[in-house]
Structures are given as C-alpha cells and as structure tokens.
Amino acid sequence: MHRAPALRFLLITVFVDMLGLGLVVPILPALLTSVTANAALWSGLLGSVFGLLQFAAAPLLGRLSDRYGRRPVLLLSLAALGADWLAHAVTSGPWPLLIVHSLAGACAGTNTVVNAYVADVCTPQERPRAYGMIGSAFGLGFVAGPVLGGLLGAVDVRLPFLAAAGMSFVNVAYGLLVLPESRPGDRGTPLSLGLVNPFTAIAAVLRRPVLGRLAHARLHADLARMIQQSTWAFFLTYQFTWGTVHVGIVMAAGALAGSLFQARAAGPVVRRLGEKPAAVAGTVLSAVVFLGFAFVTVPWVFYLLQSVAVLASAAGAAVSSWLSRGIGPDEQGTVQGALTSLAAVAETVVPLVAGAVFAWTFPGLVYVGAAFFAAASAMLLSLTPALG
C-alpha cells in the first residue's frame, strides 16, 4: 500500500472540501438573492434537503465502498460536489439548483470513505495521528475558505463557486492519477434495502455493545459541536459587541490553532495517554469550555477558554481511532456510513433548534446545552471498555 500518496490525497481532499465550502458560504446569500426573491427560504430549503439526502444515502455509499472499493465511491462524491458548485455558478433559478444540490447530498460520502480509508491503510497505532491530520486539514480549509471567498466574491458573486468547482474537478483528476485502492472490495458483500436503510443501519450499530456506546458518545459530541458552529458568530457579536472583522479574526485564529495542534500534537497525545483516557479528558475539557462560554463576559477569560478548547480537540482523533478498532475491515464503510447518517441528523436539526433558543432566551443557554451534551458524551466514553 502506497500510504504516503494515499494519505496526502485524503488530506488534500478534506482541505479542498472545506475550502470550497468556506469559499461559497459568505457569498451564498448574495447569489440566492440574485436568482430568487425568497433567498432566505431557499437557503434553508437547500441546506435541509442536502442534509436529509445525506442522512438517507450515507449507509448505501458506505456499503458500496465495502463491496466495490473506496476509490470509486470517493471520486464519485468529489465529482458530485464539483457539479454542485458548478450548478451554483451557472444557475439562473432556484429549482435547477435544488435538484443538483439534492443529488450532491445523496453522493456526499467524503467523510464516510475518508474515515474508512484511514482505517484500511493505517495500523491502529498510526490512526490517532492520521485522524488528527484529517481534523487539521478540515480546520485549515475553514480558515482559508472564507477569506478567499470574500476576495473572489468582491470581483464577481459567481467566481467563488467556479473556483470551488474547479478545485473539486482537479482533485478528482489528481485522485484518478495517484490514489491507490485501499481495499479491493468484496463482491460477495450483500446489498439489500434492509442493510442500506439509514434507520436499520443506525439501529444495527447502536445494538452493538461497545460500538453502540461509542456512536452514542460521538452523537452527543456532534450535537455540542453543531450548537457552537451554528450560533458562534451571533454569540460573539452579542456577548462582546465585536464587529465582523474582530469576529472573523477570532474564529480564524481558533480554527488555525486547533488545526496546528491536531496536526502536530493530537497523535502523540493519544498514543501517550491511550485512546480512552484522551477521549474522556478532551471531552470533559470541552464540557468545561462550553459552560464557561455560557457565562463569560470578559475577553481575557474568553481567550483562556479558547486555549483550553484547542487542547480538547484531541478528543476527536481519539474517538475516531477508538471507533475504528471496533469495526471489522470488511464493514468499515458500512459502519462509517451509519455514523455519517447520525451526524447528518445533528447537522439538520441542531441549527434550527439552537437558533430558536438563542433568539428567544438567554443567549448563553445554548452553551449550557452544549456543555450538557459534551458531559453526557464524556460519561458514555468513561463507561465504555477500551479496545486493545
């Protein structure tokens, strides 16, 4: 197995995925405003349909990667993403955009296949570092995307979408040339409606003693993460009366620090402490940080909490590595697809609920909720047996 080009391609893929999203997010309202009078309504509809179809199709994509190999499914997902961004760039109305965006949601298997691919090509001892680097690439894309998107959008509102599409298609071509297959697949792997139904697939994972508890723990962590992600800019603006530039700098600095920590330190920390202790400790720190955010009023305390949050990011690599140990090599894609469906539930529901709570109650209450979910995740992790 040519691990170096494979891992390099995965890192570039995750970076390009997040960079493309970051490129277009600041410009999407302006684009939708130019093609429909109900931009906010269509924006919500596009996001919800994408999440719903990702939820429905992720187990199928994971199962297909077990049956036919990781490479074709990953390249299909990347090509669908490029087509989606291209449709954004050339659309003259919202309905064609909804159709293409829905198809992209149904093909959104990047996270599923990347996680399975890492488990294929890395030994259990190597996985914490690899998953840490994947998390780092994700964060770096988040840092660079909005900056570049804002610059390109100032030239033309459709230019960021063309750039995102171009990067996706170039990445597909690069993958065709350099990406080896991590697992040839097994044509004997059965395909049936029961196996790829998201409800059935999730239930099958949750019924397994260790894996089910880890999946519950990760879902609670995803709920906490999505609460922060969906309200963060609004919270900083409200709590400290910061302008958009200050908020952007704080968000970018936090993401950059977290990315560097995950790339350089997360793997060694997990190897030194062990997956379970690192996961529990990082998740407990996350709960403390979220609770602190709920009541912070002084900027220097906020910056201190941000620093602790960087250390807490080691939990993500630890949990991903821990999960991979409980999944057989012939079912990595299937289980990772079910886990992607669970994450899609959080990504679809949480923004609506968290936004309503933030708007109608004490704004810090959403972070009390995030602290609760993080603490519940830590409790589940502490009660789960470590895997050798």
VEXKOLLUM-286138 format. One record per residue (C-alpha): residue in one letter; x, y, z. Coordinates in steps of 0.25 Angstrom, whole numbers, plus 2048, in hexadecimal, padded with zeros to 3 digits. Example, Ala and Ser with C-alpha at 12.3 -4.5 7.8 and 13.67 -1.06 7.14 Angstrom:
REM residues 2
a8317EE81Fs8377FC81D
***
This chain:
REM residues 388
m800800800h80580E7FCr802815809a809822806p8018267F9a7F48207FFl7F582880Cr7F9834805f7EE8337FBl7E4831807l7E983E80Ei7E8846801t7DA8407FFv7D584580Df7DC85280Bv7D68557FDd7C8850802m7C985A80El7D0865806g7C58647FBl7BA865806g7C187180Cl7C38787FFv7B48787FCv7AD87980Ap7B088880Bi7AB88A7FCl79F8817FCp79588B801a7998957F6l79888A7EBl78A8867F0t7858947F1s7898957E2v7818897DEt77488A7E7a76C8947EFn76C88A7FBa77B8887FDa77A88480Cl76F87A80Aw7778737FEs783873806g77D86C812l776862808l78385F801g78A85C80Es77F853813v77D84B807f78C849806g78D844814l78183B812l786834806q79483380Cf78D82C818a78582380Fa79181F805a79D81E80Ep79B810812l79A80C804l7A7813800g7AE80C80Br7A97FF807l7AD8017F9s7BB8057FDd7BB7F7805r7B67F07F8y7BD7F77EDg7C97FE7F4r7CB80C7FAr7D18137EEp7C58137E4v7BC8187EFl7C58237F4l7C88287E6l7B88287E3s7B68307EFl7C083A7EBa7BB83B7DDa7AD83D7E2l7B28487EBg7B984F7DFa7AC84E7D7d7A48547E3w7AD8607E3l7AD8627D4a79E8627D5h79E86D7DFa7A88757D5v79F8747C9t7918737CFs78687D7CBg77B8787D4p77A8707E1w7738637DCp77F85E7D4l7888617E0l77F85A7E9i78084D7E0v78F84D7DFh7918517EDs7888457F1l79083B7E9a79D8417EFg79783E7FDa7948307F8c7A282E7F4a7A8835800g7B1829804t7BE830806n7BF82F815t7BA821815v7C481C80Bv7D0824811n7CE81E81Fa7CD810819y7D9812810v7E181781Ca7DD80A824d7E1802817v7EF808815c7F480B823t7F780282Fp7EF80483Cq7FC80B841e7FC814835r7EE818835p7EE823840r7F882B838a7F182982By7E382D831g7EA839837m7F083D82Ai7E283C823g7DC84582Es7E784F82Ca7E484F81Df7D6851820g7D985D829l7E386381Fg7D9863814f7CF86A81Dv7DA875820a7DD877811g7D087680Ap7C888280Fv7D488B80Dl7D68877FFg7C78867FCg7C5894801l7D08997F8l7CB8927EBg7BD8967EFa7C18A47EEv7C48A27E0d7B889A7DCv7AE8937E4r7AF8867DCl7BE8867DCp7C087E7E9f7B68747E4l7BE8727D7a7CB8717E0a7C58677E9a7C085E7DDg7CE85F7D6m7D585B7E3s7CC84F7E4f7CD84A7D6v7DD84C7D7n7DC8447E3v7D48397DCa7DF8397D1y7EA8387DBg7E382C7E2l7E28257D5l7F18267D3v7F78247E1l7EC81E7EAp7EE80F7ECe7E38067F1s7E3803800r7DA7F77FFp7D77F07F2g7C97ED7F7d7C17E07F8r7B67DE7EEg7B07D47F8t7AD7DF801p79D7DF800l7957EB7FCs7877EC801l77D7F6805g77E7F2813l78D7F3814v78D80180En781807814p78681281Df77D80E829t781800828a790803826i79080C832a78880283Ba7927F7837v79E80083Cl797804849r7937F684Dr7A27F284Dp7A77F485Cv7B47FB85Al7B280184Dg7A4806850r7A880D85Dl7B3814855a7A981884Ah7A081E855a7AC82585Br7B082B84Dl7A282F84Ah7A1837857a7AF83E854d7A9841846l79D84884Ca7A6850855r7AF854849m7A3858840i79D86084Bq7AA86884Bq7AC86883Cs79E86D839t79E879843w7AD87C845a7AD88983Df7A088E843f7A488B851l7B289384Ft7AB89F849y7A089F854q7A989C860f7B58A585Dt7AF8AF853w7BA8AB849g7BA8AF83Bt7BA8A582Fv7C98A782Dh7CC8A483Cv7C389883Cg7C989382Fi7D7894835v7D388D842m7CD88283Aa7D8880831a7E388183Cg7DB876844a7DA86D838l7E986F834a7EE86C842g7E585F843s7EA85B835l7F885C839f7F6855846q7EF84983Fa7FA848834r80684883Da80184484Ba7F483D84Bg7FA82F846p80682F851v7FC83385Cv7F2828859r7FE81E857r803822865l7F682386Dg7EF818865e7E281A85Dk7D8819868p7DF822872a7E282C867a7D482C862v7CE82D870a7D7838874g7D5840868t7C683F868v7C6843877l7CE84F873s7C4852868a7B9852872v7C085C87Cv7C3865870f7B586586Bl7B0868879g7BA87387Af7B587986Da7A787A872f7AB88487Dv7B788B878t7B789A878v7C689D878p7CE89C86Bw7DB897872v7D388B878f7CD88886By7DB887865l7DF87E870l7D387586Dq7D787585Es7E5870862v7DF86586Aa7D586185Fv7E285F856l7E785485Fa7D984E860s7D984C851a7E283F853a7D5838857g7D1837848a7DD830844a7DC827850v7CD82384Es7CF82183Fs7DB817841w7D381084Cl7C780E843s7D0809838r7D57FE842g7C77F9844i7C37F7835g7C87EB82Cp7D07EE820d7C47E9817e7BA7F381Dq7C280081Fg7BA807814t7AC801819v7AE806827q7B5813824g7A881681Ba79F813826l7A781D82Ft7A7827824s798826824l797828833a7A0835831a79783A826v78B839830a793843839e79684C82Dt78884D828v78184E835v78A85683Fp78B863837l77C865837v77B862846a78786984Ag784875842a776876849v77B874857f78687F854a77C88984Fw771887859t778884866f78588886Ep78F886862g79987F86Cl78F87486Ev79386D861y7A186B866v79B865873g79485B86Aa7A1859862a7A8856870f79D84C873f79F845867a7AE845868a7AD840876a7A4835872s7AE831867a7B9830872m7B182887Bl7AE81E870l7BC81D86Cs7C081B87Al7B780F87Bt7BB80986Ep7C67FE86Fa7D3801868l7D77F985Cg7E47F285B
***
